[in-house]
Amino acid sequence: MKQQPPSVPADARREMKDFLTTRRAKVTPQMVGLPVVAGHRRVPGLRREEVAMLAGVSVDYYTRLERGNAAGASEEVLDALASALLLDDAERQHLIDLARTITPTGRVRRRRARPKSCAIRQDTQWILDAMVMPAAVRNGSGDYLAANNMARALYSPMFIDPIPDVAGAHPNMARFIFLDPRARTFFPDWQAGAEDLVAMLRLEAGSDPNDPCLQALIGELSTRSREFADLWARHDVGYVCRAEKVVNHPVVGQMHLYYEPAAMASTPGMTMLVYGAEPGSSSAEALRLLSSWAATELAPAADRQR
């Protein structure tokens, strides 16, 4: 008797189904140049047959894709589908990541677990400490694994004074934003920041679905924060947060900061963040005051730990 290939787990099918369904609902016929016939449409966005036509595939084939049966889908088909749904670069990559999770035999591809060390090389910490502006290193789950005193001072509620119910092995931006009530005051534009963060976590989860730490974080936030669960259900993805951050710091007041994330070639999966402010601005003056505060409040403790 011929052995049948194992079926695809429901979570893998559901991820593909929910992503394609939510993307299809966001595209109207007018956006892709399709004629709109008078009368009530039963779906908010494109119909399945319209997506299939735009992508150049059969309705049956697209229906199977939307039901999570993406085994064997070629990159050409995925690219055509991404164009039909007007996906941006991050969404396109997420679609490819989801499809590649499933092998042509129908098995979920179980990539060998990559141990993700939380250890930062000593020379990386030296580089951070040499910077006069806030600088830190974080991983794809939003854990801040290293920081200089200016970064610790900037995010003092997360680094220095975390509430016990939010504190983890490392300061984590997602936990701070969704589980610490102070985050809504600390970030005046809390909603935009929360949306950006969830979109980045969704993209990270698609690229590495077997990361146990990330999956545990998503599960924790989904059960403890209704706002996170609602944003996670939207299936939005994105590469980076907005380049500008507005922070209402408890010591020096409001600052408009700019930051640049840079992938660390020496440590895959980690990103170095460096923050700055417009020269001569009130935010630059606030950073100067923050530096003085950090020197008096944080440097002695850091020296004692060395």
C-alpha positions as CSV (number, residue, x, y, z in Angstrom):
1,M,0.0,0.0,0.0
2,K,1.4,3.3,-1.0
3,Q,2.3,5.5,1.9
4,Q,0.5,8.9,1.9
5,P,2.5,12.0,2.7
6,P,1.8,13.6,6.1
7,S,-0.8,16.3,6.0
8,V,0.1,19.9,6.5
9,P,-0.6,21.1,10.1
10,A,-3.5,23.4,10.5
11,D,-1.4,26.3,11.6
12,A,0.6,26.3,8.4
13,R,-2.5,26.3,6.3
14,R,-4.2,28.9,8.4
15,E,-1.2,31.3,8.1
16,M,-1.4,31.2,4.3
17,K,-5.2,31.4,4.2
18,D,-5.4,34.3,6.6
19,F,-2.7,36.3,4.9
20,L,-4.1,35.9,1.4
21,T,-7.6,36.6,2.6
22,T,-6.7,39.7,4.5
23,R,-4.6,41.0,1.5
24,R,-7.4,40.3,-1.0
25,A,-9.9,42.2,1.2
26,K,-7.7,45.3,1.1
27,V,-7.7,45.6,-2.8
28,T,-10.7,47.0,-4.5
29,P,-11.5,46.5,-8.2
30,Q,-10.8,50.2,-8.9
31,M,-7.2,49.8,-7.5
32,V,-6.3,47.2,-10.1
33,G,-8.3,48.8,-13.0
34,L,-11.2,46.3,-13.1
35,P,-14.6,47.5,-14.1
36,V,-17.2,47.8,-11.3
37,V,-20.6,46.6,-12.1
38,A,-23.5,48.3,-10.4
39,G,-24.9,46.2,-7.5
40,H,-23.9,44.9,-4.1
41,R,-20.6,43.1,-3.9
42,R,-20.5,40.3,-1.3
43,V,-16.8,40.8,-0.5
44,P,-15.1,44.0,0.6
45,G,-12.2,43.6,-1.8
46,L,-11.4,41.4,-4.8
47,R,-13.2,38.1,-5.5
48,R,-11.2,35.0,-5.8
49,E,-11.8,34.8,-9.5
50,E,-10.6,38.3,-10.0
51,V,-7.3,37.6,-8.2
52,A,-6.9,34.4,-10.3
53,M,-7.4,36.4,-13.5
54,L,-5.0,39.1,-12.5
55,A,-2.4,36.5,-11.5
56,G,-2.9,34.4,-14.6
57,V,-3.9,31.2,-12.8
58,S,-7.0,29.2,-12.7
59,V,-9.7,29.9,-10.0
60,D,-9.3,26.4,-8.7
61,Y,-5.6,26.8,-8.3
62,Y,-5.9,30.1,-6.5
63,T,-8.6,28.7,-4.3
64,R,-6.3,25.9,-3.2
65,L,-3.5,28.4,-2.5
66,E,-5.9,30.5,-0.4
67,R,-6.8,27.4,1.6
68,G,-3.2,26.9,2.5
69,N,-2.2,24.4,-0.1
70,A,0.9,26.2,-1.4
71,A,3.0,23.0,-1.8
72,G,5.0,23.3,-5.0
73,A,4.0,26.9,-5.8
74,S,6.7,28.3,-8.1
75,E,8.3,31.7,-7.5
76,E,6.8,32.9,-10.8
77,V,3.3,32.1,-9.5
78,L,4.0,33.7,-6.1
79,D,5.4,36.8,-7.9
80,A,2.3,37.1,-10.1
81,L,0.1,36.6,-7.1
82,A,2.0,39.3,-5.2
83,S,1.5,41.7,-8.1
84,A,-2.2,41.0,-8.4
85,L,-2.7,41.7,-4.7
86,L,-0.5,44.9,-4.9
87,L,1.8,43.5,-2.2
88,D,4.8,45.7,-1.1
89,D,8.3,44.3,-0.7
90,A,7.7,43.1,2.9
91,E,4.4,41.5,2.0
92,R,5.9,39.8,-1.0
93,Q,8.7,38.4,1.0
94,H,6.3,37.2,3.7
95,L,4.2,35.4,1.0
96,I,7.4,33.6,-0.2
97,D,8.4,32.7,3.3
98,L,5.0,31.2,4.0
99,A,5.0,29.2,0.8
100,R,8.5,27.9,1.3
101,T,7.5,26.6,4.7
102,I,5.7,23.7,2.9
103,T,7.6,21.3,0.8
104,P,6.3,19.8,-2.5
105,T,5.4,16.6,-0.6
106,G,3.1,18.4,1.6
107,R,5.3,18.3,4.6
108,V,6.0,21.4,6.6
109,R,9.6,22.1,6.2
110,R,11.3,21.7,9.5
111,R,14.5,23.7,9.3
112,R,17.2,22.7,11.7
113,A,16.8,24.8,14.8
114,R,19.4,27.5,14.7
115,P,20.6,28.2,18.2
116,K,20.1,31.9,18.8
117,S,22.7,33.1,21.2
118,C,21.9,36.1,23.4
119,A,25.5,36.7,24.1
120,I,27.0,39.8,22.7
121,R,30.8,39.9,21.9
122,Q,32.8,42.1,24.2
123,D,34.0,44.2,21.3
124,T,30.4,45.0,20.3
125,Q,29.8,46.4,23.8
126,W,33.0,48.5,23.5
127,I,31.6,50.0,20.2
128,L,28.3,50.8,21.9
129,D,30.0,52.4,24.9
130,A,32.2,54.5,22.6
131,M,29.1,56.2,21.0
132,V,27.9,59.4,22.5
133,M,24.4,58.9,21.2
134,P,22.0,56.2,22.4
135,A,22.9,52.8,20.8
136,A,21.7,49.3,21.3
137,V,21.5,45.8,19.8
138,R,18.3,43.9,19.5
139,N,17.2,40.6,18.0
140,G,14.2,39.8,15.8
141,S,12.0,39.2,18.8
142,G,12.6,42.7,20.1
143,D,14.9,41.7,22.9
144,Y,17.5,44.4,23.7
145,L,20.6,42.3,24.3
146,A,23.1,45.1,24.7
147,A,23.0,48.9,25.1
148,N,25.2,51.8,26.1
149,N,24.2,54.0,29.1
150,M,22.6,56.5,26.8
151,A,20.2,53.9,25.4
152,R,19.5,52.6,28.9
153,A,18.7,56.1,30.0
154,L,16.5,56.7,26.9
155,Y,14.5,53.6,27.6
156,S,14.8,53.9,31.4
157,P,11.3,52.4,32.1
158,M,12.2,49.3,30.2
159,F,15.9,48.9,31.3
160,I,16.1,50.4,34.7
161,D,12.6,50.4,36.2
162,P,10.6,47.6,34.6
163,I,7.5,46.5,36.4
164,P,7.8,42.9,37.7
165,D,5.0,41.6,35.5
166,V,6.7,42.7,32.3
167,A,10.4,42.0,33.1
168,G,12.0,39.1,31.3
169,A,15.4,37.7,30.7
170,H,16.2,40.8,28.5
171,P,14.3,44.1,28.1
172,N,11.8,43.5,25.3
173,M,10.1,46.3,23.4
174,A,7.0,44.3,22.6
175,R,6.4,43.5,26.2
176,F,7.0,47.1,27.2
177,I,4.6,48.5,24.6
178,F,1.7,46.0,25.2
179,L,2.1,45.1,28.8
180,D,3.5,48.2,30.6
181,P,0.8,50.9,31.1
182,R,3.5,53.6,31.1
183,A,4.3,52.9,27.4
184,R,1.2,54.8,26.3
185,T,2.6,57.9,28.0
186,F,6.2,57.2,27.0
187,F,5.2,56.9,23.3
188,P,2.7,59.7,22.4
189,D,2.0,58.0,19.1
190,W,1.6,54.6,20.8
191,Q,-0.8,53.2,18.1
192,A,1.5,53.8,15.2
193,G,4.4,52.3,17.1
194,A,2.4,49.3,18.2
195,E,1.3,48.6,14.6
196,D,4.9,48.9,13.3
197,L,6.2,46.5,15.9
198,V,3.5,43.8,15.3
199,A,4.1,44.1,11.6
200,M,7.9,43.4,12.1
201,L,7.2,40.5,14.5
202,R,4.8,39.0,11.9
203,L,7.5,39.2,9.2
204,E,10.1,37.7,11.5
205,A,7.7,34.8,12.4
206,G,7.2,34.1,8.7
207,S,10.9,33.9,8.0
208,D,11.6,31.7,11.0
209,P,8.5,29.8,12.0
210,N,10.4,27.4,14.2
211,D,11.9,30.0,16.6
212,P,10.6,28.9,20.0
213,C,11.4,32.1,21.7
214,L,9.5,34.2,19.2
215,Q,6.6,31.8,19.2
216,A,6.5,31.9,23.0
217,L,6.5,35.7,23.0
218,I,3.7,35.8,20.4
219,G,1.7,33.4,22.5
220,E,2.3,35.4,25.7
221,L,1.3,38.7,24.1
222,S,-1.8,37.2,22.4
223,T,-3.2,36.0,25.7
224,R,-2.2,39.0,27.8
225,S,-3.0,41.9,25.5
226,R,-6.2,42.3,23.5
227,E,-4.6,45.1,21.5
228,F,-1.8,42.8,20.4
229,A,-4.2,40.0,19.5
230,D,-6.3,42.4,17.4
231,L,-3.2,43.7,15.5
232,W,-1.8,40.2,15.1
233,A,-5.0,39.1,13.5
234,R,-4.6,41.8,10.7
235,H,-1.6,39.9,9.3
236,D,0.2,43.1,8.4
237,V,3.9,42.8,7.8
238,G,6.7,45.4,7.5
239,Y,10.5,45.7,7.4
240,V,11.2,48.6,9.7
241,C,9.5,51.1,12.0
242,R,9.1,54.7,11.1
243,A,12.5,56.5,11.0
244,E,11.3,59.1,13.6
245,K,10.4,58.3,17.2
246,V,8.6,60.7,19.5
247,V,9.4,59.9,23.1
248,N,8.0,61.5,26.2
249,H,10.8,60.8,28.6
250,P,10.0,61.0,32.4
251,V,13.2,62.9,33.1
252,V,13.9,65.2,30.2
253,G,10.5,65.5,28.5
254,Q,9.5,65.1,24.9
255,M,12.1,64.3,22.2
256,H,11.8,63.8,18.5
257,L,14.5,61.3,17.6
258,Y,15.7,59.7,14.4
259,Y,17.3,56.3,14.3
260,E,19.0,54.0,11.9
261,P,18.7,50.1,12.2
262,A,21.7,48.3,10.7
263,A,21.9,44.5,10.4
264,M,25.0,43.1,12.1
265,A,27.0,41.0,9.6
266,S,29.1,39.5,12.4
267,T,26.0,38.4,14.3
268,P,23.1,37.2,12.0
269,G,19.7,38.0,13.3
270,M,20.8,41.0,15.3
271,T,20.3,44.7,14.6
272,M,22.2,47.7,15.9
273,L,20.1,50.8,16.5
274,V,21.6,54.3,16.7
275,Y,19.6,57.3,17.7
276,G,20.1,61.0,17.1
277,A,18.4,64.4,17.0
278,E,18.4,67.4,14.8
279,P,21.3,69.7,15.7
280,G,20.3,72.8,17.6
281,S,16.8,71.5,18.3
282,S,15.1,71.1,21.7
283,S,15.4,67.4,21.3
284,A,19.2,67.7,20.9
285,E,19.2,69.7,24.2
286,A,17.1,67.1,25.8
287,L,19.6,64.4,24.8
288,R,22.4,66.5,26.3
289,L,20.4,66.6,29.6
290,L,19.8,62.9,29.3
291,S,23.6,62.4,29.0
292,S,24.2,64.3,32.2
293,W,21.5,62.3,34.0
294,A,22.9,59.0,32.7
295,A,26.4,60.0,33.8
296,T,25.2,60.6,37.4
297,E,22.6,58.0,37.7
298,L,23.8,55.1,35.6
299,A,27.6,55.2,35.3
300,P,28.3,54.5,38.9
301,A,26.1,51.3,38.8
302,A,27.7,50.2,35.6
303,D,31.2,50.7,37.0
304,R,30.3,48.6,40.0
305,Q,29.1,45.7,37.7
306,R,32.4,45.6,35.8
